[in-house]
Amino acid sequence: MMNNQSKTSILSIAVLILFAAATRLFPHYPNFTAIGAMAIFGGAVIKDKKLAFLLPLGALFLSDVCLQLFGITQGFYSGQLFVYAAFVLITALATFIRKPGFANITLAAVWSGLIFFIISNVGVWIMSDGIIYPKTMSGLAACFAAALPFYKNEFFGNFLLNGIYGNMFFSALLFGAYFLVQRSRKSATAVA
């Protein structure tokens, strides 16, 4: 990946990110989505740091709007700020991935799943009225404990696995597709 990316390369990246965001509109297992993968992919492959944040964030926002328009979700809520904060942090950390190989992307899929779980549940705790989850460390612990049952009925049956495996699966799709696009562009340029 070059320091100065061509418009064609940026367009390819944008199409892949929009495709990943669109997958949220189709039926899927809980937490098995492309959200974390979009943040990792954008942060790792887009050299212009403004675009590295804007493209994935814009796609996330657009998919949220579509989810509302199609009646899949009820609208924006105060805790969603924490979802976006986790997304921005994941993107920021992904900008440090120098070589997006298998090991680095697998590790990113794991830490991004953990980051999302922690930040989104801290958001629930902060935004709660203080009665269910008191503003104490034990209240925060209770909030995390209450989040775990939401994960038991997931496809992989364990509390973070859908998010982590979803990040791995969609990261493999995004990075693999991008690699193939880049390779075909180089082949076409060599032939021309």
GROMACS elastic network, one bead per residue, 0.5 to 0.9 nm:
[ bonds ]
;  ai    aj funct       b0    kb
    1     4     6  0.84879   500
    1     5     6  0.74938   500
    1    45     6  0.71143   500
    1    46     6  0.86395   500
    1    47     6  0.82051   500
    2     5     6  0.58389   500
    2     6     6  0.87505   500
    2    47     6  0.78294   500
    3    47     6  0.60848   500
    3    48     6  0.83883   500
    4    47     6  0.70638   500
    4    48     6  0.80672   500
    5     8     6  0.80969   500
    5     9     6  0.61040   500
    5    10     6  0.66287   500
    5    46     6  0.78274   500
    5    47     6  0.69622   500
    5    48     6  0.82164   500
    6     9     6  0.51289   500
    6    10     6  0.63436   500
    6    11     6  0.85434   500
    7    10     6  0.50590   500
    7    11     6  0.59858   500
    7    12     6  0.85274   500
    8    12     6  0.61406   500
    8    13     6  0.86321   500
    9    12     6  0.50486   500
    9    13     6  0.62497   500
    9    14     6  0.86124   500
    9   178     6  0.88978   500
    9   181     6  0.86535   500
    9   182     6  0.76713   500
   10    13     6  0.50326   500
   10    14     6  0.60707   500
   10    15     6  0.86025   500
   10    46     6  0.73935   500
   10    51     6  0.89836   500
   11    14     6  0.50058   500
   11    15     6  0.61470   500
   11    16     6  0.86095   500
   12    15     6  0.52271   500
   12    16     6  0.62799   500
   12    17     6  0.86870   500
   12   178     6  0.73680   500
   12   181     6  0.75992   500
   12   182     6  0.88803   500
   13    16     6  0.51559   500
   13    17     6  0.61723   500
   13    18     6  0.85999   500
   13    41     6  0.86324   500
   13    42     6  0.77159   500
   13    45     6  0.80520   500
   13    46     6  0.77819   500
   13    55     6  0.88192   500
   13   174     6  0.86715   500
   13   178     6  0.70742   500
   14    17     6  0.50905   500
   14    18     6  0.60700   500
   14    19     6  0.84788   500
   14    42     6  0.87240   500
   14    55     6  0.65832   500
   14    56     6  0.82079   500
   14    59     6  0.87413   500
   15    18     6  0.51016   500
   15    19     6  0.60506   500
   15    20     6  0.85657   500
   16    19     6  0.50230   500
   16    20     6  0.61674   500
   16    21     6  0.86456   500
   16    38     6  0.87126   500
   16   174     6  0.64387   500
   16   177     6  0.78991   500
   16   178     6  0.77134   500
   17    20     6  0.50076   500
   17    21     6  0.61841   500
   17    22     6  0.85807   500
   17    37     6  0.89884   500
   17    38     6  0.59288   500
   17    39     6  0.89444   500
   17    41     6  0.80352   500
   17    42     6  0.75855   500
   17    55     6  0.74372   500
   17    56     6  0.63848   500
   17    59     6  0.68220   500
   17   174     6  0.77665   500
   18    22     6  0.60951   500
   18    23     6  0.87823   500
   18    38     6  0.88378   500
   18    55     6  0.85088   500
   18    56     6  0.80262   500
   18    58     6  0.89932   500
   18    59     6  0.57040   500
   18    60     6  0.85320   500
   18    62     6  0.88898   500
   18    63     6  0.85941   500
   19    22     6  0.50235   500
   19    23     6  0.65238   500
   19    59     6  0.89622   500
   20    23     6  0.53589   500
   20    24     6  0.75280   500
   20    33     6  0.84068   500
   20    34     6  0.55974   500
   20    35     6  0.76796   500
   20    37     6  0.81485   500
   20    38     6  0.66783   500
   20    59     6  0.85155   500
   20   170     6  0.75370   500
   20   174     6  0.77793   500
   21    24     6  0.57824   500
   21    25     6  0.79377   500
   21    33     6  0.86535   500
   21    34     6  0.66044   500
   21    35     6  0.70353   500
   21    38     6  0.75328   500
   21    56     6  0.83492   500
   21    59     6  0.58133   500
   21    60     6  0.60928   500
   21    62     6  0.80177   500
   21    63     6  0.57872   500
   21    64     6  0.89795   500
   22    25     6  0.55615   500
   22    26     6  0.76067   500
   22    34     6  0.89581   500
   22    59     6  0.84077   500
   22    62     6  0.89541   500
   22    63     6  0.63516   500
   22    66     6  0.88610   500
   23    26     6  0.55488   500
   23    27     6  0.83136   500
   23    28     6  0.84127   500
   23    33     6  0.73169   500
   23    34     6  0.70980   500
   23    63     6  0.88435   500
   24    27     6  0.75429   500
   24    28     6  0.75978   500
   24    33     6  0.63497   500
   24    34     6  0.72438   500
   24    35     6  0.82756   500
   24    63     6  0.69782   500
   24    64     6  0.86989   500
   24    67     6  0.79788   500
   25    28     6  0.86636   500
   25    63     6  0.73564   500
   25    66     6  0.75856   500
   25    67     6  0.63964   500
   25    70     6  0.85958   500
   25    72     6  0.81258   500
   28    31     6  0.81108   500
   28    32     6  0.65106   500
   28    33     6  0.73013   500
   29    32     6  0.53481   500
   29    33     6  0.79080   500
   29   154     6  0.65866   500
   29   155     6  0.63684   500
   29   162     6  0.77239   500
   30    33     6  0.77719   500
   30   150     6  0.89751   500
   30   151     6  0.79838   500
   30   153     6  0.85849   500
   30   154     6  0.61142   500
   30   155     6  0.78468   500
   30   162     6  0.71368   500
   30   163     6  0.82715   500
   31    34     6  0.88969   500
   31   151     6  0.84988   500
   31   154     6  0.80354   500
   31   160     6  0.86018   500
   31   161     6  0.88197   500
   31   162     6  0.55780   500
   31   163     6  0.50197   500
   31   164     6  0.87344   500
   31   166     6  0.72152   500
   32    35     6  0.88448   500
   32   154     6  0.86997   500
   32   155     6  0.85181   500
   32   161     6  0.86890   500
   32   162     6  0.50103   500
   32   163     6  0.53455   500
   32   164     6  0.80057   500
   32   165     6  0.70853   500
   32   167     6  0.75364   500
   32   169     6  0.88487   500
   33    36     6  0.75922   500
   33    37     6  0.81818   500
   33   162     6  0.83526   500
   33   163     6  0.70986   500
   33   166     6  0.54266   500
   33   167     6  0.70701   500
   33   169     6  0.89538   500
   33   170     6  0.74895   500
   34    37     6  0.50869   500
   34    38     6  0.59676   500
   34    39     6  0.87244   500
   34   163     6  0.89705   500
   34   166     6  0.64984   500
   34   167     6  0.61959   500
   34   169     6  0.82765   500
   34   170     6  0.54384   500
   34   171     6  0.76993   500
   35    38     6  0.52934   500
   35    39     6  0.66099   500
   35    40     6  0.88630   500
   35    56     6  0.86805   500
   35    60     6  0.72890   500
   35    87     6  0.77141   500
   35   166     6  0.86718   500
   35   167     6  0.74900   500
   35   170     6  0.86702   500
   36    39     6  0.52260   500
   36    40     6  0.62193   500
   36    41     6  0.85232   500
   36    87     6  0.69536   500
   36    90     6  0.72785   500
   36    91     6  0.85365   500
   36   109     6  0.72397   500
   36   112     6  0.62014   500
   36   113     6  0.70834   500
   36   116     6  0.80793   500
   36   163     6  0.80301   500
   36   164     6  0.85546   500
   36   166     6  0.80817   500
   36   167     6  0.54881   500
   36   168     6  0.89728   500
   36   170     6  0.84408   500
   36   171     6  0.82438   500
   37    40     6  0.50169   500
   37    41     6  0.58226   500
   37    42     6  0.83307   500
   37   108     6  0.88109   500
   37   109     6  0.71791   500
   37   112     6  0.84919   500
   37   166     6  0.78807   500
   37   168     6  0.72841   500
   37   169     6  0.82598   500
   37   170     6  0.56229   500
   37   172     6  0.85367   500
   37   174     6  0.76282   500
   38    41     6  0.51406   500
   38    42     6  0.59265   500
   38    43     6  0.83564   500
   38    56     6  0.58905   500
   38    57     6  0.87847   500
   38    59     6  0.86450   500
   38    60     6  0.84613   500
   38    87     6  0.88871   500
   38    91     6  0.83252   500
   38   167     6  0.85707   500
   38   170     6  0.80313   500
   38   171     6  0.74986   500
   38   174     6  0.79780   500
   39    42     6  0.52966   500
   39    43     6  0.59969   500
   39    44     6  0.84017   500
   39    52     6  0.83618   500
   39    53     6  0.78963   500
   39    56     6  0.59567   500
   39    57     6  0.79407   500
   39    87     6  0.61721   500
   39    88     6  0.74188   500
   39    89     6  0.87039   500
   39    90     6  0.59524   500
   39    92     6  0.83987   500
   39    94     6  0.73711   500
   39   112     6  0.87992   500
   40    43     6  0.52842   500
   40    44     6  0.59573   500
   40    45     6  0.85098   500
   40    90     6  0.64244   500
   40    91     6  0.55558   500
   40    92     6  0.86050   500
   40    93     6  0.80231   500
   40    94     6  0.51161   500
   40    95     6  0.79680   500
   40    97     6  0.88592   500
   40   105     6  0.78846   500
   40   108     6  0.70097   500
   40   109     6  0.78142   500
   40   112     6  0.79880   500
   40   167     6  0.86608   500
   40   171     6  0.74832   500
   41    44     6  0.52093   500
   41    45     6  0.59655   500
   41    46     6  0.79864   500
   41    52     6  0.86929   500
   41    56     6  0.85401   500
   41    91     6  0.80251   500
   41    94     6  0.74996   500
   41   100     6  0.87694   500
   41   105     6  0.88562   500
   41   171     6  0.67792   500
   41   174     6  0.69042   500
   41   175     6  0.69086   500
   42    45     6  0.56238   500
   42    46     6  0.55883   500
   42    47     6  0.89706   500
   42    51     6  0.80730   500
   42    52     6  0.50061   500
   42    53     6  0.69995   500
   42    54     6  0.89237   500
   42    55     6  0.72063   500
   42    56     6  0.60802   500
   42    91     6  0.67726   500
   42    94     6  0.78242   500
   42    95     6  0.81005   500
   43    46     6  0.60478   500
   43    47     6  0.80896   500
   43    49     6  0.76255   500
   43    51     6  0.88382   500
   43    52     6  0.50497   500
   43    53     6  0.69008   500
   43    56     6  0.85452   500
   43    90     6  0.79902   500
   43    92     6  0.63649   500
   43    93     6  0.74255   500
   43    96     6  0.78990   500
   43    97     6  0.79981   500
   44    47     6  0.78514   500
   44    52     6  0.79119   500
   44    91     6  0.78796   500
   44    93     6  0.87093   500
   44    94     6  0.50978   500
   44    96     6  0.70781   500
   44    97     6  0.55728   500
   44    98     6  0.73020   500
   44    99     6  0.82071   500
   44   100     6  0.67635   500
   45    52     6  0.77442   500
   45    94     6  0.88177   500
   45    95     6  0.78858   500
   45    97     6  0.86852   500
   45   100     6  0.79914   500
   45   175     6  0.87258   500
   46    49     6  0.68290   500
   46    50     6  0.89341   500
   46    51     6  0.67556   500
   46    52     6  0.50746   500
   46    53     6  0.88482   500
   46    95     6  0.82347   500
   47    50     6  0.87492   500
   47    51     6  0.79063   500
   47    52     6  0.69403   500
   47    95     6  0.83508   500
   48    51     6  0.54223   500
   48    52     6  0.61134   500
   48    53     6  0.89738   500
   49    53     6  0.64869   500
   49    54     6  0.85520   500
   49    92     6  0.89389   500
   49    95     6  0.78310   500
   50    53     6  0.55133   500
   50    54     6  0.60192   500
   50    55     6  0.85083   500
   51    55     6  0.55387   500
   51    56     6  0.82322   500
   52    55     6  0.61626   500
   52    56     6  0.70101   500
   52    57     6  0.87813   500
   52    91     6  0.73991   500
   52    92     6  0.85786   500
   52    95     6  0.78738   500
   53    56     6  0.59195   500
   53    57     6  0.59835   500
   53    58     6  0.83209   500
   53    88     6  0.70580   500
   53    91     6  0.65805   500
   53    92     6  0.78336   500
   54    57     6  0.51497   500
   54    58     6  0.56412   500
   54    59     6  0.83167   500
   55    58     6  0.51758   500
   55    59     6  0.61255   500
   55    60     6  0.86022   500
   56    59     6  0.50448   500
   56    60     6  0.60792   500
   56    61     6  0.85676   500
   56    87     6  0.87467   500
   56    91     6  0.83568   500
   57    60     6  0.50194   500
   57    61     6  0.60960   500
   57    62     6  0.84732   500
   57    84     6  0.78592   500
   57    87     6  0.77186   500
   57    88     6  0.77157   500
   58    61     6  0.51039   500
   58    62     6  0.60076   500
   58    63     6  0.85253   500
   59    62     6  0.50118   500
   59    63     6  0.60629   500
   59    64     6  0.85183   500
   60    63     6  0.51716   500
   60    64     6  0.61862   500
   60    65     6  0.86958   500
   60    84     6  0.85673   500
   60    87     6  0.89989   500
   61    65     6  0.62350   500
   61    66     6  0.86533   500
   61    84     6  0.89583   500
   62    65     6  0.50831   500
   62    66     6  0.62198   500
   62    67     6  0.86171   500
   63    67     6  0.60588   500
   63    68     6  0.86256   500
   64    67     6  0.50535   500
   64    68     6  0.63872   500
   64    69     6  0.87178   500
   64    73     6  0.81781   500
   64    75     6  0.81667   500
   64    76     6  0.81347   500
   65    68     6  0.51689   500
   65    69     6  0.61950   500
   65    70     6  0.87046   500
   65    75     6  0.80023   500
   65    76     6  0.87305   500
   66    70     6  0.60596   500
   66    71     6  0.83935   500
   66    72     6  0.84641   500
   67    70     6  0.53649   500
   67    71     6  0.62133   500
   67    72     6  0.50515   500
   67    73     6  0.56284   500
   67    74     6  0.84042   500
   67    75     6  0.83261   500
   68    72     6  0.58308   500
   68    73     6  0.50131   500
   68    74     6  0.59783   500
   68    75     6  0.56103   500
   68    76     6  0.83823   500
   69    72     6  0.76425   500
   69    73     6  0.83090   500
   69    75     6  0.88926   500
   70    73     6  0.79339   500
   71    74     6  0.66650   500
   71    75     6  0.87534   500
   73    76     6  0.83897   500
   74    77     6  0.86237   500
   76    79     6  0.84131   500
   76    80     6  0.65652   500
   76    81     6  0.89835   500
   77    80     6  0.54993   500
   77    81     6  0.79164   500
   78    81     6  0.61125   500
   78    82     6  0.82419   500
   78   123     6  0.87922   500
   78   127     6  0.73677   500
   79    82     6  0.55605   500
   79    83     6  0.70898   500
   79   120     6  0.74385   500
   79   123     6  0.57156   500
   79   124     6  0.62875   500
   79   126     6  0.87190   500
   79   127     6  0.66415   500
   80    84     6  0.64149   500
   80    85     6  0.85373   500
   80   120     6  0.80891   500
   80   123     6  0.83025   500
   81    84     6  0.52049   500
   81    85     6  0.61345   500
   81    86     6  0.87136   500
   81   120     6  0.88291   500
   81   123     6  0.80695   500
   82    86     6  0.60924   500
   82    87     6  0.84314   500
   82   116     6  0.87313   500
   82   119     6  0.62013   500
   82   120     6  0.54366   500
   82   121     6  0.85053   500
   82   122     6  0.80995   500
   82   123     6  0.55403   500
   82   124     6  0.85369   500
   83    86     6  0.52281   500
   83    87     6  0.62386   500
   83    88     6  0.87512   500
   83   116     6  0.71148   500
   83   119     6  0.72885   500
   83   120     6  0.56891   500
   83   123     6  0.82683   500
   84    88     6  0.61368   500
   84    89     6  0.85826   500
   85    88     6  0.51193   500
   85    89     6  0.61938   500
   85    90     6  0.85993   500
   85   116     6  0.89222   500
   85   119     6  0.76801   500
   85   120     6  0.86462   500
   86    89     6  0.50943   500
   86    90     6  0.61015   500
   86    91     6  0.85551   500
   86   112     6  0.83215   500
   86   115     6  0.64353   500
   86   116     6  0.54164   500
   86   117     6  0.87396   500
   86   118     6  0.86626   500
   86   119     6  0.59516   500
   86   120     6  0.72390   500
   87    90     6  0.51627   500
   87    91     6  0.61804   500
   87    92     6  0.85926   500
   87   112     6  0.85431   500
   87   115     6  0.88309   500
   87   116     6  0.74575   500
   88    91     6  0.50678   500
   88    92     6  0.60643   500
   88    93     6  0.86320   500
   89    93     6  0.61597   500
   89    94     6  0.84967   500
   89   112     6  0.87703   500
   89   115     6  0.81732   500
   90    93     6  0.52050   500
   90    94     6  0.60840   500
   90    95     6  0.87744   500
   90   108     6  0.84345   500
   90   111     6  0.84187   500
   90   112     6  0.58454   500
   90   115     6  0.74124   500
   90   116     6  0.82576   500
   91    94     6  0.50093   500
   91    95     6  0.64194   500
   92    95     6  0.53625   500
   92    96     6  0.74933   500
   93    96     6  0.56808   500
   93    97     6  0.75751   500
   93   108     6  0.85938   500
   93   112     6  0.89793   500
   94    97     6  0.53225   500
   94    98     6  0.88171   500
   94   108     6  0.73086   500
   95    98     6  0.77461   500
   97   100     6  0.61215   500
   97   104     6  0.70929   500
   97   105     6  0.83602   500
   97   108     6  0.87143   500
   98   104     6  0.88610   500
   99   104     6  0.73034   500
   99   105     6  0.89844   500
  100   103     6  0.80646   500
  100   104     6  0.58420   500
  100   105     6  0.59502   500
  100   175     6  0.80179   500
  101   104     6  0.54963   500
  101   105     6  0.60921   500
  101   106     6  0.84593   500
  101   175     6  0.89233   500
  102   105     6  0.53613   500
  102   106     6  0.59782   500
  102   107     6  0.85694   500
  102   172     6  0.84455   500
  103   106     6  0.51347   500
  103   107     6  0.61470   500
  103   108     6  0.85177   500
  104   107     6  0.51916   500
  104   108     6  0.60808   500
  104   109     6  0.86129   500
  105   109     6  0.60682   500
  105   110     6  0.86577   500
  105   168     6  0.74962   500
  105   171     6  0.71536   500
  105   172     6  0.81761   500
  105   175     6  0.89214   500
  106   109     6  0.50620   500
  106   110     6  0.64528   500
  106   111     6  0.88784   500
  106   164     6  0.89529   500
  106   167     6  0.84630   500
  106   168     6  0.61546   500
  106   171     6  0.84199   500
  106   172     6  0.89359   500
  107   110     6  0.51333   500
  107   111     6  0.62554   500
  107   112     6  0.84002   500
  108   111     6  0.52338   500
  108   112     6  0.57525   500
  108   113     6  0.83647   500
  108   167     6  0.84181   500
  108   168     6  0.85121   500
  109   112     6  0.52713   500
  109   113     6  0.62090   500
  109   114     6  0.87592   500
  109   163     6  0.84138   500
  109   164     6  0.56068   500
  109   165     6  0.75588   500
  109   166     6  0.82306   500
  109   167     6  0.50041   500
  109   168     6  0.53906   500
  109   169     6  0.89898   500
  109   171     6  0.76014   500
  110   113     6  0.53090   500
  110   114     6  0.64227   500
  110   115     6  0.87237   500
  110   163     6  0.85105   500
  110   164     6  0.53521   500
  110   165     6  0.82309   500
  110   167     6  0.77386   500
  110   168     6  0.79919   500
  111   114     6  0.50142   500
  111   115     6  0.59944   500
  111   116     6  0.85161   500
  111   164     6  0.82154   500
  112   116     6  0.60775   500
  112   117     6  0.85430   500
  112   163     6  0.86340   500
  112   164     6  0.75447   500
  112   167     6  0.78132   500
  113   116     6  0.52208   500
  113   117     6  0.62038   500
  113   118     6  0.86598   500
  113   160     6  0.69129   500
  113   161     6  0.83525   500
  113   162     6  0.88427   500
  113   163     6  0.54690   500
  113   164     6  0.50426   500
  113   165     6  0.87489   500
  113   166     6  0.89047   500
  113   167     6  0.72771   500
  114   117     6  0.51278   500
  114   118     6  0.61103   500
  114   119     6  0.85396   500
  114   160     6  0.74639   500
  114   163     6  0.85369   500
  114   164     6  0.79456   500
  115   118     6  0.52277   500
  115   119     6  0.59778   500
  115   120     6  0.82606   500
  116   119     6  0.53776   500
  116   120     6  0.57920   500
  116   121     6  0.82545   500
  116   163     6  0.86159   500
  117   120     6  0.55117   500
  117   121     6  0.61023   500
  117   122     6  0.85029   500
  117   144     6  0.88217   500
  117   147     6  0.88756   500
  117   160     6  0.76843   500
  117   163     6  0.86247   500
  118   121     6  0.53930   500
  118   122     6  0.60434   500
  118   123     6  0.85418   500
  118   144     6  0.80525   500
  119   122     6  0.50388   500
  119   123     6  0.60935   500
  119   124     6  0.87328   500
  120   124     6  0.64592   500
  120   125     6  0.88549   500
  121   125     6  0.62720   500
  121   126     6  0.85752   500
  121   140     6  0.84261   500
  121   143     6  0.67991   500
  121   144     6  0.63285   500
  121   147     6  0.73101   500
  122   125     6  0.50134   500
  122   126     6  0.60919   500
  122   127     6  0.84938   500
  122   140     6  0.70867   500
  122   143     6  0.78374   500
  122   144     6  0.80203   500
  123   126     6  0.50619   500
  123   127     6  0.59230   500
  123   128     6  0.83309   500
  124   127     6  0.52205   500
  124   128     6  0.59311   500
  124   133     6  0.88214   500
  124   143     6  0.74457   500
  125   128     6  0.52701   500
  125   129     6  0.84580   500
  125   130     6  0.78820   500
  125   132     6  0.88219   500
  125   133     6  0.60675   500
  125   134     6  0.79791   500
  125   135     6  0.75103   500
  125   139     6  0.75107   500
  125   140     6  0.60661   500
  125   142     6  0.89760   500
  125   143     6  0.60815   500
  125   144     6  0.85835   500
  126   129     6  0.81379   500
  126   130     6  0.81097   500
  126   133     6  0.85740   500
  126   135     6  0.74252   500
  126   140     6  0.86486   500
  127   130     6  0.82770   500
  128   131     6  0.75003   500
  128   132     6  0.71034   500
  128   133     6  0.65116   500
  128   134     6  0.82591   500
  128   135     6  0.88171   500
  129   132     6  0.69802   500
  129   133     6  0.74375   500
  129   134     6  0.79666   500
  129   135     6  0.89946   500
  130   133     6  0.51007   500
  130   135     6  0.58247   500
  130   139     6  0.82524   500
  131   134     6  0.56083   500
  131   135     6  0.86716   500
  132   139     6  0.78860   500
  132   142     6  0.88131   500
  132   143     6  0.84948   500
  133   136     6  0.79723   500
  133   138     6  0.82213   500
  133   140     6  0.65945   500
  133   141     6  0.87105   500
  133   142     6  0.66610   500
  133   143     6  0.62007   500
  134   137     6  0.82295   500
  134   138     6  0.75363   500
  134   140     6  0.74443   500
  134   142     6  0.88450   500
  135   138     6  0.81502   500
  135   139     6  0.58297   500
  135   140     6  0.70996   500
  136   140     6  0.63080   500
  136   141     6  0.86154   500
  137   141     6  0.61277   500
  137   142     6  0.85290   500
  138   142     6  0.60563   500
  138   143     6  0.85457   500
  139   143     6  0.62110   500
  139   144     6  0.87631   500
  140   144     6  0.63595   500
  140   145     6  0.86144   500
  141   144     6  0.51480   500
  141   145     6  0.61216   500
  141   146     6  0.85566   500
  142   146     6  0.60176   500
  142   147     6  0.86152   500
  143   146     6  0.50959   500
  143   147     6  0.63508   500
  144   147     6  0.51263   500
  144   148     6  0.67316   500
  145   148     6  0.55024   500
  145   149     6  0.78790   500
  146   149     6  0.64636   500
  146   150     6  0.78960   500
  147   150     6  0.56155   500
  147   151     6  0.74467   500
  147   159     6  0.85559   500
  148   151     6  0.55548   500
  148   152     6  0.70008   500
  148   158     6  0.86291   500
  148   159     6  0.57163   500
  148   160     6  0.85712   500
  149   152     6  0.52046   500
  149   153     6  0.78137   500
  149   159     6  0.74892   500
  150   153     6  0.70030   500
  150   154     6  0.80329   500
  150   159     6  0.75615   500
  151   154     6  0.54678   500
  151   155     6  0.89527   500
  151   156     6  0.89579   500
  151   157     6  0.68700   500
  151   158     6  0.60828   500
  151   160     6  0.68969   500
  151   161     6  0.84118   500
  151   162     6  0.80183   500
  152   155     6  0.85842   500
  152   156     6  0.84215   500
  152   157     6  0.50878   500
  152   158     6  0.55418   500
  152   159     6  0.59517   500
  153   156     6  0.80993   500
  153   157     6  0.56690   500
  153   158     6  0.79212   500
  153   159     6  0.88211   500
  154   158     6  0.69454   500
  154   159     6  0.78747   500
  154   161     6  0.83176   500
  154   162     6  0.65713   500
  155   158     6  0.82482   500
  155   161     6  0.85360   500
  155   162     6  0.67050   500
  156   159     6  0.85086   500
  156   160     6  0.88393   500
  156   161     6  0.60534   500
  156   162     6  0.60249   500
  156   165     6  0.85496   500
  157   160     6  0.87873   500
  157   161     6  0.74167   500
  157   162     6  0.79663   500
  158   161     6  0.55433   500
  158   162     6  0.75329   500
  159   162     6  0.75504   500
  159   163     6  0.86379   500
  160   163     6  0.55890   500
  160   164     6  0.62118   500
  160   165     6  0.84820   500
  161   164     6  0.50274   500
  161   165     6  0.56370   500
  161   166     6  0.79547   500
  162   165     6  0.51786   500
  162   166     6  0.56236   500
  162   167     6  0.83113   500
  163   166     6  0.50163   500
  163   167     6  0.60802   500
  163   168     6  0.86044   500
  164   167     6  0.50591   500
  164   168     6  0.62081   500
  164   169     6  0.86051   500
  165   169     6  0.59426   500
  165   170     6  0.84311   500
  166   169     6  0.51076   500
  166   170     6  0.59946   500
  166   171     6  0.81466   500
  167   170     6  0.53890   500
  167   171     6  0.57071   500
  167   172     6  0.83346   500
  168   171     6  0.51218   500
  168   172     6  0.60351   500
  168   173     6  0.86158   500
  169   172     6  0.52271   500
  169   173     6  0.63751   500
  169   174     6  0.87976   500
  170   174     6  0.60547   500
  170   175     6  0.84428   500
  171   174     6  0.50819   500
  171   175     6  0.58486   500
  171   176     6  0.79409   500
  172   175     6  0.53951   500
  172   176     6  0.55378   500
  172   177     6  0.81258   500
  173   176     6  0.51676   500
  173   177     6  0.58442   500
  173   178     6  0.83615   500
  174   177     6  0.52609   500
  174   178     6  0.60482   500
  174   179     6  0.85188   500
  175   178     6  0.50358   500
  175   179     6  0.60182   500
  175   180     6  0.85983   500
  176   179     6  0.50760   500
  176   180     6  0.62464   500
  176   181     6  0.86448   500
  177   180     6  0.50872   500
  177   181     6  0.61337   500
  177   182     6  0.85539   500
  178   181     6  0.50494   500
  178   182     6  0.60548   500
  178   183     6  0.84593   500
  179   182     6  0.51257   500
  179   183     6  0.60434   500
  179   184     6  0.85698   500
  180   183     6  0.50236   500
  180   184     6  0.60490   500
  180   185     6  0.84765   500
  181   184     6  0.51903   500
  181   185     6  0.61054   500
  181   186     6  0.86275   500
  182   185     6  0.51095   500
  182   186     6  0.62253   500
  182   187     6  0.86291   500
  183   186     6  0.51183   500
  183   187     6  0.61454   500
  183   188     6  0.85725   500
  184   188     6  0.60264   500
  184   189     6  0.84823   500
  185   188     6  0.50643   500
  185   189     6  0.60864   500
  185   190     6  0.85605   500
  186   189     6  0.50265   500
  186   190     6  0.60805   500
  186   191     6  0.86149   500
  187   190     6  0.50832   500
  187   191     6  0.62217   500
  187   192     6  0.86327   500
  188   191     6  0.51912   500
  188   192     6  0.61369   500
  189   192     6  0.51750   500
